[in-house]
Amino acid sequence: MTDRTYRVLVANNRAGIFALAGNEWTVLENTIKEFRSLETDDDGSFGDIDGVVIDSRGFVALAWK
């Protein structure tokens, strides 16, 4: 099993997703999704990690390294 580190990338356009990834991160292209608004939630098992609330359009994707 390979240990990977994952990152959630959020940008206002697709190009921004790849700019955030740079050369260090590999974008999982099938996870790139456009959204109208975005709000995160968690099950509390990681402690109080807060959340993200975006009230405008953008793109979200997963990346790994």
Backbone as ProteinMPNN parsed JSONL, in Angstrom:
{"seq_chain_A": "MTDRTYRVLVANNRAGIFALAGNEWTVLENTIKEFRSLETDDDGSFGDIDGVVIDSRGFVALAWK", "coords_chain_A": {"N_chain_A": [[0.833, -1.174, 0.0], [0.554, 2.193, -0.845], [1.516, 5.125, 0.766], [-0.205, 8.069, 0.627], [-0.568, 11.591, 0.425], [-3.276, 13.722, 0.612], [-5.004, 16.529, -0.833], [-7.469, 19.046, -0.803], [-8.473, 21.052, -3.355], [-9.543, 24.308, -4.112], [-10.869, 26.627, -6.307], [-11.578, 29.516, -8.406], [-11.817, 28.857, -11.056], [-11.155, 26.279, -13.572], [-8.488, 26.394, -14.432], [-7.291, 27.554, -12.247], [-7.328, 25.472, -10.394], [-5.32, 23.752, -11.375], [-3.175, 25.482, -11.243], [-2.924, 25.825, -8.477], [-2.163, 23.224, -7.795], [0.314, 22.988, -8.991], [3.638, 21.769, -9.604], [4.008, 19.944, -7.63], [1.753, 18.515, -6.752], [-0.589, 16.025, -7.847], [-3.384, 16.304, -9.733], [-6.468, 14.719, -9.391], [-8.166, 14.208, -12.004], [-10.755, 13.305, -12.558], [-12.137, 14.104, -10.36], [-12.591, 16.783, -10.467], [-14.909, 19.228, -10.071], [-17.533, 21.483, -10.81], [-19.098, 23.976, -8.822], [-21.991, 25.624, -7.405], [-22.256, 26.696, -4.916], [-20.452, 26.013, -1.906], [-20.081, 24.031, 0.943], [-18.502, 22.684, 3.72], [-18.539, 19.804, 5.868], [-18.094, 17.704, 8.731], [-17.597, 14.569, 10.479], [-16.798, 14.907, 13.054], [-14.797, 13.294, 14.061], [-12.167, 14.073, 13.749], [-11.711, 16.033, 15.52], [-12.235, 19.53, 16.283], [-12.33, 20.863, 13.401], [-13.225, 23.026, 12.041], [-14.668, 24.587, 9.136], [-15.483, 25.108, 5.642], [-17.024, 27.654, 3.849], [-18.403, 28.716, 0.921], [-19.959, 31.084, -0.949], [-20.305, 31.418, -3.703], [-19.786, 30.704, -7.219], [-17.494, 28.118, -8.285], [-14.678, 25.845, -8.511], [-13.857, 22.557, -7.413], [-11.526, 20.065, -6.387], [-9.709, 16.968, -5.903], [-6.338, 16.332, -4.999], [-3.164, 14.635, -5.017], [-0.06, 13.583, -3.503]], "CA_chain_A": [[0.0, 0.0, 0.0], [1.317, 3.428, -0.942], [1.024, 6.24, 1.571], [-0.386, 9.294, -0.142], [-1.115, 12.762, 1.089], [-4.306, 14.318, -0.243], [-5.334, 17.932, -0.632], [-8.662, 19.535, -1.493], [-8.169, 22.31, -4.021], [-10.728, 25.104, -4.417], [-10.482, 27.793, -7.105], [-12.729, 30.084, -9.11], [-11.895, 28.288, -12.407], [-10.365, 25.04, -13.743], [-7.062, 26.73, -14.513], [-6.846, 27.798, -10.878], [-7.087, 24.171, -9.759], [-3.998, 23.271, -11.799], [-2.182, 26.426, -10.72], [-2.72, 25.469, -7.068], [-1.459, 21.939, -7.725], [1.706, 23.189, -9.389], [4.371, 20.554, -9.969], [4.096, 19.063, -6.462], [0.537, 17.743, -6.547], [-1.233, 15.441, -9.015], [-4.829, 16.486, -9.665], [-7.293, 13.6, -9.83], [-9.006, 14.966, -12.927], [-12.157, 12.879, -12.49], [-12.774, 14.707, -9.185], [-12.817, 18.216, -10.691], [-16.345, 19.496, -10.169], [-17.966, 22.868, -10.671], [-20.158, 24.115, -7.826], [-22.667, 26.923, -7.276], [-21.814, 27.093, -3.584], [-19.783, 24.872, -1.279], [-19.998, 24.062, 2.401], [-17.969, 21.416, 4.212], [-19.009, 19.279, 7.139], [-17.315, 16.521, 9.101], [-18.261, 13.747, 11.483], [-16.256, 15.226, 14.374], [-13.761, 12.353, 14.498], [-10.857, 14.718, 13.673], [-11.734, 17.176, 16.427], [-12.905, 20.724, 15.767], [-11.514, 21.305, 12.267], [-13.928, 24.129, 11.386], [-15.247, 24.248, 7.847], [-15.342, 26.06, 4.545], [-18.293, 28.083, 3.264], [-18.186, 29.582, -0.236], [-21.277, 31.435, -1.473], [-20.22, 31.79, -5.115], [-19.383, 29.599, -8.098], [-16.085, 27.778, -8.328], [-14.333, 24.459, -8.812], [-13.22, 21.799, -6.342], [-10.909, 18.82, -6.863], [-8.734, 16.313, -5.041], [-4.99, 16.142, -5.531], [-2.341, 13.801, -4.151], [1.39, 13.501, -3.75]], "C_chain_A": [[0.882, 1.245, 0.0], [0.688, 4.485, -0.052], [0.967, 7.478, 0.7], [-0.893, 10.388, 0.779], [-2.091, 13.387, 0.113], [-4.546, 15.758, 0.141], [-6.611, 18.229, -1.405], [-8.308, 20.9, -2.054], [-9.472, 23.016, -4.381], [-10.267, 26.362, -5.142], [-11.703, 28.323, -7.845], [-12.827, 29.613, -10.564], [-10.997, 27.048, -12.494], [-8.87, 25.324, -13.764], [-6.49, 26.968, -13.121], [-6.564, 26.521, -10.112], [-5.68, 23.685, -10.101], [-2.889, 24.204, -11.325], [-1.89, 26.131, -9.25], [-1.917, 24.183, -6.919], [0.014, 22.103, -8.055], [2.343, 21.89, -9.83], [4.406, 19.536, -8.842], [2.936, 18.093, -6.342], [0.0, 17.221, -7.872], [-2.737, 15.568, -8.839], [-5.519, 15.219, -10.161], [-8.394, 14.212, -10.699], [-10.471, 14.551, -12.897], [-12.871, 13.428, -11.255], [-13.02, 16.202, -9.359], [-14.307, 18.433, -10.932], [-16.605, 20.987, -10.009], [-19.072, 22.909, -9.612], [-20.757, 25.518, -7.884], [-22.362, 27.538, -5.929], [-21.253, 25.836, -2.931], [-19.747, 25.072, 0.221], [-19.511, 22.7, 2.864], [-18.578, 21.072, 5.555], [-18.142, 18.077, 7.468], [-18.04, 15.791, 10.218], [-17.731, 13.976, 12.892], [-15.133, 14.327, 14.825], [-12.348, 12.936, 14.436], [-10.747, 15.888, 14.645], [-12.461, 18.338, 15.769], [-12.062, 21.315, 14.644], [-12.134, 22.469, 11.507], [-14.479, 23.676, 10.038], [-14.996, 25.341, 6.84], [-16.74, 26.371, 4.035], [-17.973, 29.054, 2.141], [-19.55, 29.82, -0.876], [-21.225, 31.936, -2.912], [-19.74, 30.579, -5.918], [-17.876, 29.358, -8.029], [-15.899, 26.329, -8.715], [-13.63, 23.849, -7.606], [-12.646, 20.524, -6.945], [-10.031, 18.241, -5.766], [-7.406, 16.212, -5.762], [-4.213, 15.278, -4.543], [-0.866, 14.005, -4.473], [1.968, 12.381, -2.921]], "O_chain_A": [[1.845, 1.331, 0.762], [-0.52, 4.716, -0.103], [1.968, 7.885, 0.11], [-1.559, 10.127, 1.781], [-1.781, 13.563, -1.066], [-4.323, 16.162, 1.282], [-6.812, 17.732, -2.514], [-7.893, 21.796, -1.318], [-10.398, 22.39, -4.897], [-9.388, 27.078, -4.663], [-12.739, 27.659, -7.905], [-13.805, 29.925, -11.244], [-10.182, 26.799, -11.605], [-8.082, 24.58, -13.181], [-5.34, 26.625, -12.85], [-5.663, 26.483, -9.273], [-4.936, 23.257, -9.219], [-1.78, 23.753, -11.037], [-0.736, 26.181, -8.825], [-1.085, 24.068, -6.019], [0.866, 21.434, -7.469], [1.67, 21.011, -10.367], [4.79, 18.386, -9.06], [3.115, 16.967, -5.878], [0.116, 17.887, -8.9], [-3.305, 15.004, -7.904], [-5.188, 14.706, -11.23], [-9.418, 14.671, -10.194], [-11.345, 15.368, -13.185], [-14.079, 13.243, -11.11], [-13.604, 16.83, -8.476], [-14.886, 17.891, -11.873], [-15.984, 21.66, -9.187], [-19.884, 21.988, -9.519], [-20.121, 26.466, -8.345], [-22.224, 28.756, -5.808], [-21.551, 24.722, -3.362], [-19.419, 26.154, 0.708], [-20.047, 21.673, 2.448], [-19.067, 21.939, 6.279], [-17.522, 17.495, 6.578], [-18.972, 16.318, 10.824], [-18.167, 13.308, 13.829], [-14.554, 14.568, 15.885], [-11.423, 12.359, 15.008], [-9.783, 16.651, 14.589], [-13.214, 18.15, 14.813], [-11.193, 22.154, 14.882], [-11.635, 22.86, 10.452], [-14.728, 22.486, 9.84], [-14.381, 26.364, 7.142], [-17.545, 25.466, 3.815], [-17.35, 30.091, 2.367], [-20.219, 28.876, -1.296], [-22.022, 32.791, -3.297], [-19.339, 29.562, -5.352], [-17.094, 30.269, -7.754], [-16.825, 25.667, -9.182], [-12.908, 24.529, -6.877], [-13.203, 19.969, -7.892], [-9.656, 18.935, -4.821], [-7.353, 16.031, -6.979], [-4.568, 15.201, -3.367], [-0.485, 14.51, -5.529], [3.173, 12.133, -2.973]]}, "name": "protein", "num_of_chains": 1, "seq": "MTDRTYRVLVANNRAGIFALAGNEWTVLENTIKEFRSLETDDDGSFGDIDGVVIDSRGFVALAWK"}
